[in-house]
Amino acid sequence: MDMSAAEHKRAAATDGTPPPHSSTQELNGSDILVRCLQAEGVKYIWGYPGGAVLYIYDALYKQETIQHVLVRHEQAAVHAADGYARATGEVGVALVTSGPGVTNAITGIATAYMDSIPMVIITGQVPTPAIGLDAFQECDTVGITRPIVKHNFLVKDVKDLAVTMKKAFHIARTGRPGPVVVDVPKDVSLKTTEFHYPDGVEMRSYNPVRKGHGGQIRKAVQLLMQAKRPYIYTGGGVILGNASAELRELVDLLGYPCTNTLMGLGAFPATDPRFLGMLGMHGTYEANMTMQNCDVLLAVGARFDDRVIGNPKHFASVERKIIHVDIDPSSISKRVKVDIPIVGDVKDVLQELIAQIREAQARPDAQALSAWWGQINEWRKRECLKYKHSDEVIKPQYVVETLWEMTRDRETYITSDVGQHQMWAAQFYRFDEPRRWINSGGLGTMGVGLPYAMGIKLAKPEADVFCITGEGSIQMCIQELSTCQQYQTPVKVISLNNRYLGMVRQWQQLDYGGRYSHSYMDALPDFVKLAEAYGHVGLKIEKPSEVEPALREMMRLKDRTVFLDVRTDPTENVWPMVQAGKGITEMLLGSEDL
């Protein structure tokens, strides 16, 4: 009688296998690699096999504690591991083969690097004697990935493999997180040595600061107490540093207005009246005006990037005092000169800041703060996110608003790709909790939404996971619908289909005289039939009255992946908008400003 795959695995695994930290027997490099992953508590690994990693895949076959997910493209392997890491805070792990396996993974690695996501990517390499000889499926993995990783390793001796893996996980998750590549030649994965996984690791050249300087924090407290027009500006560092609770406590303590960047949404509740919305290129009028006109700015885990402050000369034209808290000293005063730099883990620094504020005799100037809130509320009256509702054509904003109303009291994760739909999701889905909004910020990578959703659904099987995408972005990794079917990850895809590369079209309308060069999609597939071909449920809607029933149907089909093709208004633009080169207060609030 034929044996099942599971029976084969049980038969292949020898009885009495030593625990992960045991050094009682010699193991080959592949078994050592798997034991290292087990010691790190890795539950899932996303990958795609190839010749250089077959010994590693053989080792994975012989164990049952780590689930390998076979994706359909290496880029999606890294994106799925990335989404898992963003939602859980754990290190995401991907495995790819040499040559094209590595080059296919590059976009995923760069995406994680730009957003400081903790990941370990294991790459296969040709045997050590063949390195540099243009062997089949050889590429210089260390050289190619050097600019887009926190660190990378080429393991030339199997004796170094265990300690290298320990270093990789340590570097990935500490300090400012980031992806680490471990390149493993095929012969290293076969050679044997005694296995011992170190309990800890010390690296003389790598020792990130955690505690902020006490004197600097005291200066920050003094400045915050003297502020007449204060503002708290936070970025993805608050999410990555698990400091959302501390941020909320600080705002409760001071009563100051707060804003989040695109990557920081959910760190402070969007439904709280002290939250001014997202700031930046597509931020709210009140968030941007407050940023420009405050007299004391507390920046936490943010980097003053071009999409947030616009033109730095315009931003610097108004005098203000800036306190900047960040784990990475290279991010401080990189684009904007600050007055009080505080290098340290944002959670630790905020805890110390709160403690010192509670001990301080001084309190915020209540009268000045009241006047400041009065000004902010005047800016709010502009209702910058207001849009024209329609009974004839589906407005994309309405879809996101309706989804939020229907899921606001449920554990819901929203992923997105990149473009107009991403901005509408950020503007109209009101995130009250951290790690619920998963998208590509720094690199702006199309195609991430579906793999992100797959990774999150494995980590959070009871949660609702929606991918808000566009008909352009979804096609970049649409083959992963096959992975969803194989591994039963029932995600919900909402494609805001306007038949354009929407953000490109918007820029072409505003800045290129309406010359829509190659931004219109002429030959789109029938997404309903395509979803069904992959074994899923496909739905299509074209009228506003169909939006709520379709979303309810998606949610009712809890155990099925559902693809909803939403035909939206092709002329709709994202407002507000700060055009490239402009200052953050030079906003277009609608077509009437054109």
Rosetta blueprint (number, residue, H / E / L):
1 M L
2 D L
3 M L
4 S L
5 A H
6 A H
7 E H
8 H H
9 K H
10 R H
11 A H
12 A H
13 A L
14 T L
15 D L
16 G L
17 T L
18 P L
19 P L
20 P L
21 H L
22 S L
23 S L
24 T L
25 Q L
26 E E
27 L E
28 N E
29 G H
30 S H
31 D H
32 I H
33 L H
34 V H
35 R H
36 C H
37 L H
38 Q H
39 A H
40 E L
41 G L
42 V L
43 K L
44 Y E
45 I E
46 W E
47 G E
48 Y L
49 P L
50 G L
51 G H
52 A H
53 V H
54 L H
55 Y H
56 I H
57 Y H
58 D H
59 A H
60 L H
61 Y H
62 K L
63 Q L
64 E L
65 T L
66 I L
67 Q E
68 H E
69 V E
70 L E
71 V L
72 R L
73 H L
74 E H
75 Q H
76 A H
77 A H
78 V H
79 H H
80 A H
81 A H
82 D H
83 G H
84 Y H
85 A H
86 R H
87 A H
88 T H
89 G L
90 E L
91 V L
92 G E
93 V E
94 A E
95 L E
96 V E
97 T L
98 S L
99 G L
100 P H
101 G H
102 V H
103 T H
104 N H
105 A H
106 I H
107 T H
108 G H
109 I H
110 A H
111 T H
112 A H
113 Y H
114 M H
115 D L
116 S L
117 I L
118 P L
119 M E
120 V E
121 I E
122 I E
123 T E
124 G E
125 Q E
126 V L
127 P L
128 T H
129 P H
130 A H
131 I L
132 G L
133 L L
134 D L
135 A L
136 F L
137 Q L
138 E L
139 C L
140 D L
141 T H
142 V H
143 G H
144 I H
145 T H
146 R H
147 P H
148 I H
149 V L
150 K L
151 H E
152 N E
153 F E
154 L E
155 V L
156 K L
157 D L
158 V H
159 K H
160 D H
161 L H
162 A H
163 V H
164 T H
165 M H
166 K H
167 K H
168 A H
169 F H
170 H H
171 I H
172 A H
173 R H
174 T L
175 G L
176 R L
177 P L
178 G L
179 P E
180 V E
181 V E
182 V E
183 D E
184 V E
185 P E
186 K H
187 D H
188 V H
189 S H
190 L H
191 K L
192 T E
193 T E
194 E E
195 F L
196 H L
197 Y L
198 P L
199 D L
200 G L
201 V L
202 E L
203 M L
204 R L
205 S L
206 Y L
207 N L
208 P L
209 V L
210 R L
211 K L
212 G L
213 H L
214 G H
215 G H
216 Q H
217 I H
218 R H
219 K H
220 A H
221 V H
222 Q H
223 L H
224 L H
225 M H
226 Q H
227 A L
228 K L
229 R L
230 P E
231 Y E
232 I E
233 Y E
234 T E
235 G L
236 G H
237 G H
238 V H
239 I H
240 L H
241 G L
242 N L
243 A L
244 S H
245 A H
246 E H
247 L H
248 R H
249 E H
250 L H
251 V H
252 D H
253 L H
254 L H
255 G L
256 Y L
257 P L
258 C E
259 T E
260 N E
261 T L
262 L H
263 M H
264 G H
265 L L
266 G L
267 A L
268 F L
269 P L
270 A L
271 T L
272 D L
273 P L
274 R L
275 F E
276 L E
277 G E
278 M E
279 L L
280 G L
281 M L
282 H L
283 G L
284 T L
285 Y H
286 E H
287 A H
288 N H
289 M H
290 T H
291 M H
292 Q H
293 N H
294 C L
295 D L
296 V E
297 L E
298 L E
299 A E
300 V E
301 G L
302 A L
303 R L
304 F L
305 D L
306 D H
307 R H
308 V H
309 I H
310 G E
311 N L
312 P H
313 K H
314 H H
315 F H
316 A H
317 S L
318 V L
319 E L
320 R L
321 K E
322 I E
323 I E
324 H E
325 V E
326 D E
327 I L
328 D L
329 P H
330 S H
331 S H
332 I L
333 S L
334 K L
335 R L
336 V L
337 K L
338 V L
339 D L
340 I E
341 P E
342 I E
343 V E
344 G L
345 D L
346 V H
347 K H
348 D H
349 V H
350 L H
351 Q H
352 E H
353 L H
354 I H
355 A H
356 Q H
357 I H
358 R H
359 E H
360 A L
361 Q L
362 A L
363 R L
364 P L
365 D L
366 A H
367 Q H
368 A H
369 L H
370 S H
371 A H
372 W H
373 W H
374 G H
375 Q H
376 I H
377 N H
378 E H
379 W H
380 R H
381 K L
382 R L
383 E L
384 C L
385 L L
386 K L
387 Y L
388 K L
389 H L
390 S L
391 D L
392 E L
393 V L
394 I E
395 K L
396 P H
397 Q H
398 Y H
399 V H
400 V H
401 E H
402 T H
403 L H
404 W H
405 E H
406 M H
407 T H
408 R L
409 D L
410 R L
411 E L
412 T E
413 Y E
414 I E
415 T E
416 S E
417 D L
418 V L
419 G L
420 Q H
421 H H
422 Q H
423 M H
424 W H
425 A H
426 A H
427 Q H
428 F H
429 Y L
430 R L
431 F L
432 D L
433 E L
434 P L
435 R L
436 R L
437 W E
438 I E
439 N L
440 S L
441 G L
442 G L
443 L L
444 G L
445 T L
446 M L
447 G L
448 V L
449 G H
450 L H
451 P H
452 Y H
453 A H
454 M H
455 G H
456 I H
457 K H
458 L H
459 A H
460 K L
461 P L
462 E L
463 A L
464 D E
465 V E
466 F E
467 C E
468 I E
469 T E
470 G L
471 E L
472 G L
473 S H
474 I H
475 Q H
476 M H
477 C L
478 I H
479 Q H
480 E H
481 L H
482 S H
483 T H
484 C H
485 Q H
486 Q H
487 Y L
488 Q L
489 T L
490 P L
491 V L
492 K E
493 V E
494 I E
495 S E
496 L E
497 N E
498 N L
499 R L
500 Y E
501 L L
502 G H
503 M H
504 V H
505 R H
506 Q H
507 W H
508 Q H
509 Q H
510 L H
511 D H
512 Y L
513 G L
514 G L
515 R L
516 Y L
517 S L
518 H L
519 S L
520 Y E
521 M L
522 D L
523 A L
524 L L
525 P L
526 D L
527 F H
528 V H
529 K H
530 L H
531 A H
532 E H
533 A H
534 Y L
535 G L
536 H L
537 V E
538 G E
539 L E
540 K E
541 I E
542 E L
543 K L
544 P H
545 S H
546 E H
547 V H
548 E H
549 P H
550 A H
551 L H
552 R H
553 E H
554 M H
555 M H
556 R H
557 L L
558 K L
559 D L
560 R L
561 T L
562 V E
563 F E
564 L E
565 D E
566 V E
567 R E
568 T E
569 D L
570 P L
571 T L
572 E L
573 N L
574 V L
575 W L
576 P L
577 M E
578 V L
579 Q L
580 A L
581 G L
582 K L
583 G E
584 I L
585 T L
586 E L
587 M L
588 L E
589 L L
590 G L
591 S H
592 E H
593 D H
594 L L
